[in-house]
Amino acid sequence: MPSMAKYHFTRYFEHEVLRKRPYLRKEWCAGVVERPIRSEKQPHQRYRFWGLVPELEGRYLRVITLEDKVTIHNAFPDRRFKP
């Protein structure tokens, strides 16, 4: 289980992402960032992380962080991801 104390969540994540995807858990997002299957830098100083989340029926979760890699901005099941 990841240490949630070190993670932060943007206002967008708190008010939009969790509203649209109430099934998501912050712990899953932090776990993906800590143990990604793949990660990459994206434009605008953000990072993408992918990880398998068994609680999502074996689907992969994509988590987007800000440049610091501890502020989670977005997350969603990524149907197109292939490990």
C-alpha positions in Angstrom: 0.0 0.0 0.0 1.5 3.4 -1.0 2.2 6.1 1.6 -0.6 8.5 0.8 0.9 11.3 2.9 3.4 12.2 0.1 0.8 12.5 -2.6 -1.3 15.6 -3.5 -4.3 15.9 -5.8 -5.1 18.9 -8.0 -8.4 20.7 -7.7 -9.3 19.3 -11.1 -8.8 15.7 -9.8 -10.8 16.3 -6.7 -13.7 18.1 -8.3 -13.9 16.7 -11.8 -12.1 13.4 -12.1 -13.6 11.9 -9.0 -17.1 13.3 -9.9 -16.9 11.7 -13.4 -15.3 8.4 -12.1 -16.5 7.9 -8.6 -15.3 4.3 -8.6 -11.6 5.4 -8.7 -9.6 5.3 -5.5 -6.7 7.6 -4.7 -4.7 4.6 -3.4 -4.9 3.0 -6.8 -3.5 6.1 -8.4 -0.7 6.4 -6.0 0.1 2.7 -6.4 0.4 3.1 -10.2 2.7 6.1 -9.8 4.9 4.1 -7.3 5.0 0.9 -9.4 4.2 1.7 -13.0 4.4 -0.8 -15.8 5.4 2.1 -18.0 5.9 5.9 -17.6 6.7 8.7 -19.9 7.1 12.4 -20.0 4.4 14.3 -21.9 4.1 17.9 -23.0 3.4 20.7 -20.5 5.6 19.2 -17.8 3.3 16.3 -17.0 4.0 12.6 -16.7 1.9 9.6 -17.6 2.0 6.4 -15.6 0.3 3.1 -16.4 -0.4 0.2 -14.1 -2.6 -2.8 -13.8 -5.3 -2.5 -11.2 -7.0 -5.8 -10.3 -9.9 -4.0 -8.7 -10.7 -2.6 -12.2 -11.3 -6.1 -13.5 -7.8 -6.3 -14.7 -7.8 -3.1 -16.7 -4.9 -0.7 -16.9 -5.1 2.7 -15.2 -3.4 5.7 -16.7 -2.4 8.3 -14.1 -1.2 11.8 -15.0 0.9 13.8 -12.6 2.3 17.3 -12.6 6.1 17.8 -13.0 6.8 16.8 -9.4 5.4 13.3 -10.0 3.6 13.4 -6.6 0.7 15.7 -7.6 -2.0 13.6 -9.3 -4.0 15.5 -11.9 -6.0 12.9 -13.8 -6.7 9.2 -13.9 -8.8 6.9 -16.1 -8.9 3.3 -17.3 -6.9 3.1 -20.5 -8.6 0.7 -22.9 -6.0 1.1 -25.6 -2.9 0.5 -23.5 -0.9 -2.6 -24.4 2.0 -3.5 -22.1 
